[in-house]
Amino acid sequence: MSRIMGVFAVLVLVLAGAFAVGCGGSDDGATQEQLDAAKEEGAKEARQQAKLQQLQDQVKELQNQAQNQNSSGSNSGGSSGSSTGGSGTSSSTTGTGPVSSCTDGVQVGSNTSCAFAMNVAGEYGSNPGATSIRAYSPVTGEYYVLACGPWTGGGTVCVGGNGASVYLP
């Protein structure tokens, strides 16, 4: 009788083990898919967070530049006598109006080179609707942050230090 009980106990353990393996074994593919989806979602959120941080940093930079410009009473950055996009920003994006035309409908104010304006146009084209962009000035060899917004003459205007203004169609 004891031998029968031992065989019965072993049989119960084998069946319990088989049941446990059967319960967990069939969902391995779905679990991996869920992990991959969660990994992608996490990476997407990280990219969005990095972009948000970049935009917040740009806003702080623009605020600091505007504050420095207002307290000093003059524009900062860039070299005098050259056509650049400067490092400070204007308090509005209305601009005073274009004074010369470049290409593709891009126009510039008096303190802005067409080379810089085309870089601004390219950056804005890569980020349509952006309220601030960072563009390279081949004249000074430096990057500048510009505030962008609707222009009363139609299109968009981006303005920055040294009185730079770029009018985009």
DSSP file (Angstrom, degrees, kcal/mol; ACC not computed):
  #  RESIDUE AA STRUCTURE BP1 BP2  ACC     N-H-->O    O-->H-N    N-H-->O    O-->H-N    TCO  KAPPA ALPHA  PHI   PSI    X-CA   Y-CA   Z-CA
    1    1 A M     >        0   0    0      0, 0.0     4,-1.9     0, 0.0     5,-0.1   0.000 360.0 360.0 360.0 -36.9    0.0    0.0    0.0
    2    2 A S  H  >  +     0   0    0      1,-0.2     4,-2.0     2,-0.2     5,-0.1   0.858 360.0  54.6 -66.5 -35.2    2.9    2.3    0.8
    3    3 A R  H  > S+     0   0    0      2,-0.2     4,-2.2     1,-0.2    -1,-0.2   0.892 107.1  50.4 -65.3 -39.4    4.3    1.7   -2.7
    4    4 A I  H  > S+     0   0    0      1,-0.2     4,-2.5     2,-0.2    -2,-0.2   0.892 109.3  51.4 -65.8 -40.4    1.0    2.7   -4.3
    5    5 A M  H  X S+     0   0    0     -4,-1.9     4,-2.4     2,-0.2    -1,-0.2   0.889 109.6  50.3 -65.3 -38.1    1.0    5.9   -2.3
    6    6 A G  H  X S+     0   0    0     -4,-2.0     4,-2.3     2,-0.2    -2,-0.2   0.914 111.8  46.8 -65.1 -44.0    4.5    6.7   -3.4
    7    7 A V  H  X S+     0   0    0     -4,-2.2     4,-2.5     1,-0.2    -2,-0.2   0.910 112.7  50.6 -64.3 -41.8    3.7    6.2   -7.0
    8    8 A F  H  X S+     0   0    0     -4,-2.5     4,-2.3     2,-0.2    -2,-0.2   0.909 110.1  49.7 -62.6 -42.4    0.6    8.3   -6.6
    9    9 A A  H  X S+     0   0    0     -4,-2.4     4,-2.2     2,-0.2    -2,-0.2   0.909 111.8  48.1 -64.1 -42.2    2.6   11.1   -5.0
   10   10 A V  H  X S+     0   0    0     -4,-2.3     4,-2.4     1,-0.2    -2,-0.2   0.912 111.1  51.3 -64.3 -42.0    5.1   11.0   -7.8
   11   11 A L  H  X S+     0   0    0     -4,-2.5     4,-2.4     1,-0.2    -2,-0.2   0.900 109.5  49.8 -62.1 -41.8    2.4   11.1  -10.4
   12   12 A V  H  X S+     0   0    0     -4,-2.3     4,-2.5     2,-0.2    -1,-0.2   0.913 111.3  49.2 -63.7 -42.4    0.7   14.1   -8.7
   13   13 A L  H  X S+     0   0    0     -4,-2.2     4,-2.4     2,-0.2    -2,-0.2   0.900 111.2  49.4 -64.2 -40.5    4.1   15.9   -8.7
   14   14 A V  H  X S+     0   0    0     -4,-2.4     4,-2.4     2,-0.2    -2,-0.2   0.922 112.8  46.9 -64.8 -43.5    4.7   15.2  -12.4
   15   15 A L  H  X S+     0   0    0     -4,-2.4     4,-2.3     2,-0.2    -2,-0.2   0.898 112.0  50.3 -66.0 -40.3    1.2   16.4  -13.3
   16   16 A A  H  X S+     0   0    0     -4,-2.5     4,-2.3     2,-0.2    -2,-0.2   0.905 111.4  48.8 -64.4 -41.1    1.6   19.5  -11.3
   17   17 A G  H  X S+     0   0    0     -4,-2.4     4,-2.3     2,-0.2    -2,-0.2   0.914 111.3  49.4 -63.5 -43.4    4.9   20.3  -12.9
   18   18 A A  H  X S+     0   0    0     -4,-2.4     4,-2.3     1,-0.2    -2,-0.2   0.887 111.1  50.3 -63.5 -39.0    3.5   19.7  -16.4
   19   19 A F  H  X S+     0   0    0     -4,-2.3     4,-1.9     2,-0.2    -2,-0.2   0.919 109.9  49.9 -64.4 -43.5    0.6   22.0  -15.5
   20   20 A A  H  X S+     0   0    0     -4,-2.3     4,-1.4     1,-0.2    -2,-0.2   0.908 112.3  47.0 -63.0 -42.5    2.9   24.7  -14.3
   21   21 A V  H  X S+     0   0    0     -4,-2.3     4,-1.9     1,-0.2    -1,-0.2   0.898 111.0  52.9 -65.6 -40.5    5.1   24.5  -17.5
   22   22 A G  H  X S+     0   0    0     -4,-2.3     4,-0.7     1,-0.2    -1,-0.2   0.843 106.5  52.7 -64.7 -34.9    1.9   24.6  -19.7
   23   23 A C  H  < S+     0   0    0     -4,-1.9    -1,-0.2     1,-0.2    -2,-0.2   0.867 119.5  31.5 -70.2 -36.9    0.6   27.7  -18.0
   24   24 A G  H  < S+     0   0    0     -4,-1.4     3,-0.4    -5,-0.2    -2,-0.2   0.654 107.2  68.6 -97.6 -16.1    3.8   29.8  -18.5
   25   25 A G  H >< S+     0   0    0     -4,-1.9     3,-0.8     1,-0.2    -3,-0.1   0.776  89.9  57.2 -80.1 -27.6    5.2   28.4  -21.7
   26   26 A S  T 3< S+     0   0    0     -4,-0.7     3,-0.3     1,-0.2     4,-0.2   0.638  99.4  57.8 -84.0 -12.9    2.7   29.5  -24.4
   27   27 A D  T 3> S+     0   0    0     -3,-0.4     4,-2.5     1,-0.2    -1,-0.2   0.300  70.4 104.7 -99.8   9.1    2.9   33.3  -23.7
   28   28 A D  H <> S+     0   0    0     -3,-0.8     4,-2.0     1,-0.2    -1,-0.2   0.901  82.0  47.7 -58.8 -43.5    6.6   33.8  -24.3
   29   29 A G  H  > S+     0   0    0     -3,-0.3     4,-2.1     2,-0.2    -1,-0.2   0.920 113.4  46.7 -63.9 -45.4    6.1   35.4  -27.8
   30   30 A A  H  > S+     0   0    0     -4,-0.2     4,-2.4     1,-0.2    -1,-0.2   0.886 110.8  52.9 -64.9 -39.1    3.4   37.8  -26.6
   31   31 A T  H  X S+     0   0    0     -4,-2.5     4,-2.3     2,-0.2    -1,-0.2   0.906 109.2  48.7 -63.6 -41.5    5.5   38.8  -23.5
   32   32 A Q  H  X S+     0   0    0     -4,-2.0     4,-2.6     2,-0.2    -1,-0.2   0.894 110.8  51.2 -65.4 -39.6    8.5   39.6  -25.8
   33   33 A E  H  X S+     0   0    0     -4,-2.1     4,-2.5     2,-0.2    -2,-0.2   0.902 110.0  49.7 -62.8 -40.6    6.2   41.7  -28.0
   34   34 A Q  H  X S+     0   0    0     -4,-2.4     4,-2.5     2,-0.2    -2,-0.2   0.904 110.8  49.7 -65.2 -40.8    4.9   43.6  -25.0
   35   35 A L  H  X S+     0   0    0     -4,-2.3     4,-2.4     2,-0.2    -2,-0.2   0.913 111.4  48.9 -63.4 -42.7    8.5   44.2  -23.8
   36   36 A D  H  X S+     0   0    0     -4,-2.6     4,-2.4     2,-0.2    -2,-0.2   0.913 112.0  48.8 -63.2 -42.5    9.5   45.5  -27.3
   37   37 A A  H  X S+     0   0    0     -4,-2.5     4,-2.4     1,-0.2    -2,-0.2   0.911 112.4  48.1 -64.0 -41.9    6.5   47.8  -27.4
   38   38 A A  H  X S+     0   0    0     -4,-2.5     4,-2.4     2,-0.2    -1,-0.2   0.885 110.5  52.2 -65.6 -37.5    7.2   49.1  -23.9
   39   39 A K  H  X S+     0   0    0     -4,-2.4     4,-2.2     2,-0.2    -2,-0.2   0.925 110.9  47.1 -64.0 -44.8   10.8   49.7  -24.9
   40   40 A E  H  X S+     0   0    0     -4,-2.4     4,-2.3     2,-0.2    -2,-0.2   0.907 112.1  50.2 -62.3 -42.7    9.8   51.6  -28.0
   41   41 A E  H  X S+     0   0    0     -4,-2.4     4,-2.4     1,-0.2    -2,-0.2   0.901 110.2  50.3 -64.1 -40.7    7.3   53.7  -26.0
   42   42 A G  H  X S+     0   0    0     -4,-2.4     4,-2.1     2,-0.2    -1,-0.2   0.901 110.6  48.9 -63.8 -41.3   10.0   54.5  -23.4
   43   43 A A  H  X S+     0   0    0     -4,-2.2     4,-2.2     2,-0.2    -2,-0.2   0.892 110.8  51.2 -65.4 -39.0   12.4   55.6  -26.0
   44   44 A K  H  X S+     0   0    0     -4,-2.3     4,-2.3     1,-0.2    -2,-0.2   0.919 110.5  48.2 -64.1 -43.7    9.8   57.8  -27.6
   45   45 A E  H  X S+     0   0    0     -4,-2.4     4,-2.5     1,-0.2    -1,-0.2   0.881 109.7  53.1 -64.4 -37.5    9.0   59.4  -24.2
   46   46 A A  H  X S+     0   0    0     -4,-2.1     4,-2.3     2,-0.2    -1,-0.2   0.905 109.5  48.4 -64.8 -40.7   12.7   60.0  -23.7
   47   47 A R  H  X S+     0   0    0     -4,-2.2     4,-2.3     2,-0.2    -2,-0.2   0.913 112.3  48.8 -64.9 -41.8   13.1   61.7  -27.0
   48   48 A Q  H  X S+     0   0    0     -4,-2.3     4,-2.5     2,-0.2    -2,-0.2   0.899 111.2  49.9 -64.2 -40.1   10.0   63.9  -26.3
   49   49 A Q  H  X S+     0   0    0     -4,-2.5     4,-2.5     2,-0.2    -1,-0.2   0.900 110.5  50.1 -64.7 -40.6   11.5   64.8  -22.8
   50   50 A A  H  X S+     0   0    0     -4,-2.3     4,-2.3     2,-0.2    -2,-0.2   0.906 111.4  48.5 -64.6 -41.1   14.8   65.7  -24.4
   51   51 A K  H  X S+     0   0    0     -4,-2.3     4,-2.4     2,-0.2    -2,-0.2   0.907 111.4  50.1 -64.5 -42.3   13.1   67.9  -27.0
   52   52 A L  H  X S+     0   0    0     -4,-2.5     4,-2.5     2,-0.2    -2,-0.2   0.919 110.7  49.4 -61.8 -43.6   11.0   69.6  -24.2
   53   53 A Q  H  X S+     0   0    0     -4,-2.5     4,-2.4     2,-0.2    -2,-0.2   0.902 110.0  51.6 -62.5 -40.7   14.2   70.2  -22.2
   54   54 A Q  H  X S+     0   0    0     -4,-2.3     4,-2.1     2,-0.2    -2,-0.2   0.921 111.2  47.1 -61.8 -44.3   15.9   71.7  -25.3
   55   55 A L  H  X S+     0   0    0     -4,-2.4     4,-2.3     2,-0.2    -2,-0.2   0.894 111.3  51.0 -65.3 -40.0   12.9   74.0  -25.8
   56   56 A Q  H  X S+     0   0    0     -4,-2.5     4,-2.3     1,-0.2    -1,-0.2   0.902 109.8  50.7 -64.5 -39.4   12.9   75.1  -22.2
   57   57 A D  H  X S+     0   0    0     -4,-2.4     4,-2.4     2,-0.2    -2,-0.2   0.897 109.7  50.5 -63.2 -40.3   16.6   75.8  -22.3
   58   58 A Q  H  X S+     0   0    0     -4,-2.1     4,-2.7     2,-0.2    -2,-0.2   0.900 109.1  50.9 -65.2 -40.8   16.1   77.9  -25.4
   59   59 A V  H  X S+     0   0    0     -4,-2.3     4,-2.6     2,-0.2    -2,-0.2   0.929 111.0  48.5 -62.5 -44.5   13.3   79.9  -23.7
   60   60 A K  H  X S+     0   0    0     -4,-2.3     4,-2.7     2,-0.2    -2,-0.2   0.914 111.5  50.4 -61.1 -42.2   15.6   80.5  -20.7
   61   61 A E  H  X S+     0   0    0     -4,-2.4     4,-2.5     1,-0.2    -2,-0.2   0.920 111.3  47.9 -62.3 -43.8   18.3   81.6  -23.0
   62   62 A L  H  X S+     0   0    0     -4,-2.7     4,-2.5     2,-0.2    -1,-0.2   0.902 112.1  49.5 -63.5 -41.1   16.0   84.0  -24.9
   63   63 A Q  H  X S+     0   0    0     -4,-2.6     4,-2.5     2,-0.2    -2,-0.2   0.921 112.0  48.0 -64.6 -43.1   14.7   85.4  -21.6
   64   64 A N  H  X S+     0   0    0     -4,-2.7     4,-2.8     2,-0.2    -2,-0.2   0.913 112.7  48.6 -63.2 -42.2   18.3   86.0  -20.3
   65   65 A Q  H  X S+     0   0    0     -4,-2.5     4,-2.6     2,-0.2    -2,-0.2   0.908 112.3  48.1 -65.1 -41.3   19.3   87.6  -23.5
   66   66 A A  H  X S+     0   0    0     -4,-2.5     4,-2.5     2,-0.2    -1,-0.2   0.902 112.9  48.7 -65.3 -40.2   16.3   89.9  -23.5
   67   67 A Q  H  X S+     0   0    0     -4,-2.5     4,-2.3     2,-0.2    -2,-0.2   0.923 113.3  46.7 -65.5 -43.7   16.9   90.8  -19.9
   68   68 A N  H  X S+     0   0    0     -4,-2.8     4,-2.0     2,-0.2     6,-0.3   0.889 113.1  50.1 -63.3 -39.3   20.6   91.5  -20.6
   69   69 A Q  H  X S+     0   0    0     -4,-2.6     4,-1.7     1,-0.2     5,-0.5   0.911 112.4  46.5 -66.3 -42.9   19.6   93.6  -23.6
   70   70 A N  H  < S+     0   0    0     -4,-2.5    -2,-0.2     1,-0.2    -1,-0.2   0.875 114.4  47.0 -68.3 -36.9   17.1   95.6  -21.7
   71   71 A S  H  < S+     0   0    0     -4,-2.3    -1,-0.2     1,-0.2    -2,-0.2   0.813 117.1  42.1 -77.3 -28.5   19.5   96.2  -18.8
   72   72 A S  H  < S-     0   0    0     -4,-2.0    -2,-0.2     2,-0.2    -1,-0.2   0.701  97.8-136.4 -89.7 -19.5   22.4   97.3  -21.0
   73   73 A G  S  < S+     0   0    0     -4,-1.7     2,-0.3    -5,-0.2    -3,-0.1   0.567  74.3  72.9  77.1   7.7   20.4   99.4  -23.3
   74   74 A S  S    S-     0   0    0     -5,-0.5    -2,-0.2    -6,-0.3    -1,-0.2  -0.964  87.5 -91.6-147.3 165.2   22.2   97.9  -26.4
   75   75 A N        -     0   0    0     -2,-0.3     2,-0.3    -3,-0.1    86,-0.0  -0.429  39.7-147.0 -74.4 151.8   22.4   94.8  -28.4
   76   76 A S        +     0   0    0     -2,-0.1    12,-0.9   -11,-0.1    11,-0.8  -0.834  49.0  28.9-118.2 158.9   25.0   92.2  -27.5
   77   77 A G  S    S+     0   0    0     -2,-0.3     9,-0.1     1,-0.2    11,-0.1   0.115  77.0  62.8  84.9 163.1   27.1   89.8  -29.6
   78   78 A G  S    S-     0   0    0      8,-0.1     2,-0.4     7,-0.1    -1,-0.2   0.033  83.7 -77.9  74.1 174.2   28.3   89.8  -33.1
   79   79 A S    >   -     0   0    0     83,-0.0     3,-1.3     1,-0.0     5,-0.1  -0.893  45.8-107.0-113.8 145.5   30.8   92.3  -34.6
   80   80 A S  T 3  S+     0   0    0     -2,-0.4     3,-0.1     1,-0.2    -2,-0.0  -0.363  99.2  24.6 -71.1 147.2   29.9   95.8  -35.6
   81   81 A G  T 3  S+     0   0    0      1,-0.3     2,-0.3    -2,-0.1    -1,-0.2   0.402  99.3 104.9  83.6  -2.3   29.7   96.6  -39.3
   82   82 A S  S <  S-     0   0    0     -3,-1.3     2,-0.9    29,-0.1    -1,-0.3  -0.797  75.5-117.0-111.2 156.0   29.0   93.0  -40.4
   83   83 A S        +     0   0    0     -2,-0.3     2,-0.3    -3,-0.1    29,-0.2  -0.794  58.4 140.6 -90.8 106.7   25.8   91.5  -41.6
   84   84 A T        -     0   0    0     27,-1.2     2,-0.6    -2,-0.9    53,-0.0  -0.815  61.3-111.5-134.8 171.9   25.0   88.8  -39.0
   85   85 A G        -     0   0    0     -2,-0.3    77,-0.2    57,-0.1    76,-0.2  -0.980  51.7-142.4-100.2 114.2   22.2   87.3  -37.0
   86   86 A G        -     0   0    0     75,-2.0    75,-0.4    -2,-0.6    -9,-0.2   0.010  13.3-114.2 -77.9-177.9   23.2   88.5  -33.6
   87   87 A S  S    S+     0   0    0    -11,-0.8    58,-0.3    73,-0.2   -10,-0.2   0.691  89.6  73.2 -94.0 -20.1   22.9   86.8  -30.2
   88   88 A G  S    S-     0   0    0    -12,-0.9    73,-5.7    72,-0.1     2,-0.3  -0.294  73.1-133.2 -84.8 176.6   20.3   88.9  -28.5
   89   89 A T        -     0   0    0     71,-0.4    71,-0.2   -27,-0.2     2,-0.2  -0.922  11.3-115.6-131.4 158.2   16.6   88.9  -29.3
   90   90 A S        -     0   0    0     -2,-0.3    69,-0.1    69,-0.2   -24,-0.1  -0.534  24.8-123.8 -85.0 157.0   13.9   91.4  -30.0
   91   91 A S  S    S+     0   0    0     -2,-0.2     2,-0.3   -25,-0.1    -1,-0.1   0.598  94.5  27.8 -79.3  -9.3   11.0   91.7  -27.6
   92   92 A S        -     0   0    0     55,-0.1     3,-0.2    57,-0.0    -2,-0.1  -0.941  68.2-135.4-142.7 167.2    8.6   91.2  -30.5
   93   93 A T  S    S+     0   0    0     -2,-0.3    56,-0.2     1,-0.1    64,-0.2  -0.021  76.6 101.0-112.8  29.7    8.5   89.4  -33.8
   94   94 A T        -     0   0    0     57,-0.1    58,-0.3    58,-0.1    59,-0.2   0.834  63.9-165.4 -83.0 -32.0    6.9   92.2  -35.9
   95   95 A G        -     0   0    0     -3,-0.2    57,-0.1     1,-0.2    -2,-0.1   0.147  33.0 -98.7  67.2 167.7   10.1   93.5  -37.5
   96   96 A T  S    S-     0   0    0      1,-0.3    -1,-0.2     0, 0.0    -2,-0.0   0.464  73.2 -85.6-101.8  -3.4   10.4   96.8  -39.3
   97   97 A G        -     0   0    0     -3,-0.1    -1,-0.3    10,-0.0    -2,-0.1  -0.073  50.6 -69.6 111.5 148.5   10.1   95.3  -42.7
   98   98 A P        -     0   0    0      0, 0.0    11,-0.3     0, 0.0     3,-0.1  -0.323  31.7-172.9 -70.4 151.0   12.5   93.8  -45.2
   99   99 A V        +     0   0    0      9,-3.1     2,-0.3     1,-0.3    10,-0.2   0.555  69.9  19.4-117.4 -17.4   15.1   96.0  -47.0
  100  100 A S  E     -A  108   0A   0      8,-1.7     8,-2.7    14,-0.0    -1,-0.3  -0.995  69.5-126.0-151.6 156.8   16.5   93.5  -49.5
  101  101 A S  E     -A  107   0A   0     -2,-0.3     6,-0.2     6,-0.2    13,-0.1  -0.781  18.6-179.3-104.5 144.4   15.6   90.2  -51.1
  102  102 A C        -     0   0    0      4,-3.3     2,-0.3    -2,-0.3     3,-0.1   0.408  49.5 -57.1-103.2-117.3   17.6   87.0  -51.1
  103  103 A T  S >  S+     0   0    0      1,-0.1     3,-2.1    11,-0.1    -1,-0.2  -0.868 109.0  26.9-128.1 165.7   16.3   83.9  -52.9
  104  104 A D  T 3  S-     0   0    0     -2,-0.3    -1,-0.1     1,-0.3     3,-0.1   0.765 130.6 -59.7  56.7  30.2   13.2   81.8  -52.7
  105  105 A G  T 3  S+     0   0    0      1,-0.3     2,-0.3    -3,-0.1    -1,-0.3   0.467  98.5 141.3  81.2   1.1   11.1   84.8  -51.3
  106  106 A V    <   -     0   0    0     -3,-2.1    -4,-3.3    62,-0.1     2,-0.3  -0.622  28.9-173.3 -78.8 133.3   13.4   85.2  -48.3
  107  107 A Q  E     -AB 101 167A   0     60,-2.4    60,-3.1    -2,-0.3     2,-0.3  -0.881   5.9-153.1-126.0 158.4   14.0   88.8  -47.4
  108  108 A V  E     -AB 100 166A   0     -8,-2.7    -9,-3.1    -2,-0.3    -8,-1.7  -0.900  13.2-122.1-131.7 158.1   16.3   90.4  -44.8
  109  109 A G    >   -     0   0    0     56,-2.1     3,-1.3    -2,-0.3    56,-0.1  -0.272  48.9 -86.0 -84.8-178.8   16.5   93.5  -42.7
  110  110 A S  T 3  S+     0   0    0      1,-0.3    54,-0.1    -2,-0.1    53,-0.1   0.756 124.6  48.4 -65.9 -27.4   19.5   95.9  -42.8
  111  111 A N  T 3  S+     0   0    0     52,-0.5   -27,-1.2   -28,-0.1     2,-0.4   0.054  96.8  89.4-101.2  26.0   21.7   94.1  -40.3
  112  112 A T    <   -     0   0    0     -3,-1.3     2,-0.2   -29,-0.2   -27,-0.1  -0.978  63.6-140.9-133.0 132.5   21.3   90.6  -41.8
  113  113 A S     >  -     0   0    0     -2,-0.4     4,-2.3   -30,-0.1     5,-0.1  -0.567  20.9-127.4 -85.6 152.8   23.2   88.7  -44.5
  114  114 A C  H  > S+     0   0    0      2,-0.2     4,-2.5     1,-0.2     5,-0.2   0.847 110.3  59.3 -66.0 -33.5   21.5   86.5  -47.0
  115  115 A A  H  > S+     0   0    0      1,-0.2     4,-1.4     2,-0.2    -1,-0.2   0.929 109.9  42.1 -61.4 -43.6   23.8   83.6  -46.1
  116  116 A F  H  > S+     0   0    0      1,-0.2     4,-2.3     2,-0.2    -2,-0.2   0.912 112.5  54.8 -66.8 -42.3   22.5   83.8  -42.5
  117  117 A A  H  X S+     0   0    0     -4,-2.3     4,-2.7     1,-0.2    -2,-0.2   0.873 105.7  51.9 -60.1 -38.7   18.9   84.3  -43.7
  118  118 A M  H  X S+     0   0    0     -4,-2.5     4,-2.1     2,-0.2    -1,-0.2   0.866 109.3  50.0 -68.9 -34.4   19.1   81.1  -45.8
  119  119 A N  H  X S+     0   0    0     -4,-1.4     4,-2.3     2,-0.2    -2,-0.2   0.895 111.1  49.7 -67.4 -39.1   20.3   79.2  -42.8
  120  120 A V  H  X S+     0   0    0     -4,-2.3     4,-2.8     2,-0.2     5,-0.2   0.927 110.4  50.4 -62.4 -45.1   17.4   80.6  -40.8
  121  121 A A  H  X S+     0   0    0     -4,-2.7     4,-2.5     1,-0.2    -2,-0.2   0.898 110.5  49.9 -60.6 -41.0   15.0   79.6  -43.6
  122  122 A G  H  X S+     0   0    0     -4,-2.1     4,-1.5     2,-0.2    -1,-0.2   0.919 112.3  46.4 -64.5 -43.9   16.4   76.1  -43.6
  123  123 A E  H  X S+     0   0    0     -4,-2.3     4,-0.9     2,-0.2    -2,-0.2   0.912 114.6  47.1 -65.0 -42.9   16.1   75.7  -39.8
  124  124 A Y  H  < S+     0   0    0     -4,-2.8     3,-0.5     1,-0.2     6,-0.3   0.887 109.3  54.7 -67.1 -37.5   12.6   77.1  -39.8
  125  125 A G  H  < S+     0   0    0     -4,-2.5    -1,-0.2    -5,-0.2    -2,-0.2   0.826 108.2  49.6 -63.5 -30.8   11.6   74.8  -42.7
  126  126 A S  H  < S+     0   0    0     -4,-1.5    -1,-0.2     1,-0.2    -2,-0.2   0.689 123.5  32.0 -78.6 -18.8   12.8   71.9  -40.6
  127  127 A N  S >< S-     0   0    0     -4,-0.9     3,-2.1    -3,-0.5    -1,-0.2  -0.483  84.7-166.3-134.6  62.1   10.7   73.1  -37.7
  128  128 A P  T 3  S+     0   0    0      0, 0.0    -3,-0.1     0, 0.0     3,-0.1  -0.226  75.2  18.1 -58.0 136.2    7.7   74.8  -39.2
  129  129 A G  T 3  S+     0   0    0      1,-0.3    -4,-0.1    -5,-0.1    -5,-0.1   0.432  86.9 151.7  85.3  -0.5    5.7   76.8  -36.6
  130  130 A A    <   -     0   0    0     -3,-2.1    -1,-0.3    -6,-0.3     3,-0.1  -0.334  40.6-151.3 -63.2 144.1    8.6   77.0  -34.2
  131  131 A T  S    S+     0   0    0      1,-0.3    17,-2.8    -3,-0.1     2,-0.3   0.605  82.5  23.1 -92.7 -13.9    8.7   80.1  -32.0
  132  132 A S  E     -C  147   0A   0     15,-0.3     2,-0.3    26,-0.1    -1,-0.3  -0.984  67.6-179.4-148.9 144.3   12.5   80.0  -31.6
  133  133 A I  E     -C  146   0A   0     13,-2.1    13,-2.8    -2,-0.3     2,-0.5  -0.913  22.5-133.5-136.0 163.4   15.2   78.5  -33.8
  134  134 A R  E     +C  145   0A   0     -2,-0.3     2,-0.3    11,-0.2    11,-0.2  -0.986  31.2 176.4-120.8 123.2   19.0   78.3  -33.6
  135  135 A A  E     -C  144   0A   0      9,-2.7     9,-2.9    -2,-0.5     2,-0.3  -0.929  27.4-118.1-132.7 153.4   20.8   79.1  -36.8
  136  136 A Y  E     -C  143   0A   0     -2,-0.3     7,-0.2     7,-0.2   -17,-0.2  -0.704  16.6-149.2 -91.4 136.1   24.5   79.4  -37.9
  137  137 A S  E  >> -C  142   0A   0      5,-3.0     4,-2.6    -2,-0.3     5,-0.7  -0.923   4.2-164.8-104.2 113.4   25.9   82.7  -39.2
  138  138 A P  T  45S+     0   0    0      0, 0.0    -1,-0.1     0, 0.0   -54,-0.1   0.739  88.8  61.3 -67.2 -19.9   28.7   82.1  -41.8
  139  139 A V  T  45S+     0   0    0    -56,-0.2   -55,-0.1     1,-0.1    -2,-0.0   0.927 120.9  20.2 -71.3 -45.2   29.7   85.7  -41.3
  140  140 A T  T  45S-     0   0    0      2,-0.2    -1,-0.1    -3,-0.1     3,-0.1   0.649  97.2-128.4 -98.2 -17.7   30.6   85.4  -37.6
  141  141 A G  T  <5S+     0   0    0     -4,-2.6     2,-0.3     1,-0.3    -5,-0.0   0.714  71.9 112.5  75.1  20.3   31.0   81.6  -37.4
  142  142 A E  E   < -C  137   0A   0     -5,-0.7    -5,-3.0   -57,-0.1     2,-0.3  -0.840  66.9-119.0-124.5 160.6   28.6   81.5  -34.5
  143  143 A Y  E     -C  136   0A   0     -2,-0.3     2,-0.4    -7,-0.2    -7,-0.2  -0.763  29.2-166.2 -95.5 145.3   25.1   80.1  -33.8
  144  144 A Y  E     -C  135   0A   0     -9,-2.9    -9,-2.7    -2,-0.3     2,-0.5  -0.976  17.5-132.8-132.9 145.9   22.3   82.5  -32.8
  145  145 A V  E     -C  134   0A   0     -2,-0.4    16,-0.4   -58,-0.3     2,-0.4  -0.851  27.1-170.5 -96.2 130.4   18.8   81.9  -31.3
  146  146 A L  E     -C  133   0A   0    -13,-2.8   -13,-2.1    -2,-0.5     2,-0.4  -0.936  20.4-130.2-122.1 145.3   16.1   83.9  -33.0
  147  147 A A  E     -CD 132 159A   0     12,-2.5    12,-2.7    -2,-0.4     2,-0.4  -0.804  28.7-162.0 -91.5 133.4   12.4   84.4  -32.0
  148  148 A C  E     + D   0 158A   0    -17,-2.8    10,-0.2    -2,-0.4   -55,-0.1  -0.894  22.4 135.6-120.7 147.4   10.0   83.6  -34.8
  149  149 A G  E     - D   0 157A   0      8,-2.0     8,-2.8    -2,-0.4   -19,-0.0  -0.969  55.8 -50.6-169.9 178.7    6.4   84.6  -35.3
  150  150 A P  E     - D   0 156A   0      0, 0.0     2,-0.4     0, 0.0     6,-0.3  -0.335  49.0-140.6 -65.2 144.0    3.8   85.9  -37.7
  151  151 A W    >   -     0   0    0      4,-2.0     3,-2.2    17,-0.1   -57,-0.1  -0.881  12.2-133.0-107.0 137.7    4.7   89.0  -39.6
  152  152 A T  T 3  S+     0   0    0     -2,-0.4    -1,-0.1   -58,-0.3     3,-0.1   0.750 108.0  59.4 -62.7 -23.4    2.1   91.7  -40.3
  153  153 A G  T 3  S-     0   0    0      1,-0.2    -1,-0.3   -59,-0.2     3,-0.1   0.445 126.6 -88.5 -82.4   0.6    3.3   91.8  -44.0
  154  154 A G  S <  S+     0   0    0     -3,-2.2    -1,-0.2     1,-0.3     2,-0.2   0.084  91.0  38.8 103.1 144.3    2.5   88.1  -44.3
  155  155 A G  S    S-     0   0    0     14,-0.2    -4,-2.0    -3,-0.1     2,-0.3  -0.564  96.0 -47.7  85.9-150.1    4.5   85.0  -43.6
  156  156 A T  E     -DE 150 168A   0     12,-2.3    12,-3.7    -6,-0.3     2,-0.4  -0.937  40.0-158.3-127.4 145.1    6.9   84.7  -40.7
  157  157 A V  E     -DE 149 167A   0     -8,-2.8    -8,-2.0    -2,-0.3     2,-0.5  -0.985   2.8-163.7-122.6 137.9    9.6   86.9  -39.3
  158  158 A C  E     -DE 148 166A   0      8,-2.6     8,-2.4    -2,-0.4     2,-0.3  -0.986  14.4-173.6-118.9 126.6   12.5   85.7  -37.2
  159  159 A V  E     +DE 147 165A   0    -12,-2.7   -12,-2.5    -2,-0.5     2,-0.3  -0.905  10.9 155.5-125.1 149.6   14.4   88.3  -35.2
  160  160 A G  E  >  - E   0 164A   0      4,-2.0     4,-0.9    -2,-0.3   -71,-0.4  -0.918  44.5 -37.8-158.0-179.6   17.6   88.2  -33.1
  161  161 A G  T >4 S+     0   0    0    -73,-5.7     3,-2.1   -75,-0.4   -75,-2.0   0.277 112.1  37.2 -46.7 169.1   20.4   90.3  -31.8
  162  162 A N  T 34 S-     0   0    0      1,-0.3    -1,-0.2   -86,-0.2   -78,-0.2   0.659 131.0 -74.6  55.0  19.0   22.2   93.1  -33.7
  163  163 A G  T 34 S+     0   0    0     -3,-0.3   -52,-0.5     1,-0.2    -1,-0.3   0.686  81.3 169.4  73.6  18.2   18.8   93.9  -35.1
  164  164 A A  E <<  + E   0 160A   0     -3,-2.1    -4,-2.0    -4,-0.9     2,-0.3  -0.373   6.9 178.2 -64.9 139.9   18.9   90.9  -37.4
  165  165 A S  E     - E   0 159A   0     -6,-0.2   -56,-2.1   -56,-0.1     2,-0.4  -0.980  14.0-169.3-147.4 134.2   15.6   90.1  -39.1
  166  166 A V  E     -BE 108 158A   0     -8,-2.4    -8,-2.6    -2,-0.3     2,-0.6  -0.990   9.6-155.6-125.8 125.1   14.7   87.4  -41.6
  167  167 A Y  E     -BE 107 157A   0    -60,-3.1   -60,-2.4    -2,-0.4   -10,-0.2  -0.898  11.5-165.7-106.6 119.5   11.3   87.5  -43.4
  168  168 A L  E       E   0 156A   0    -12,-3.7   -12,-2.3    -2,-0.6   -17,-0.1  -0.844 360.0 360.0-107.9 139.9   10.1   84.1  -44.6
  169  169 A P              0   0    0      0, 0.0   -14,-0.2     0, 0.0    -1,-0.1   0.520 360.0 360.0 -67.9 360.0    7.3   83.7  -47.1
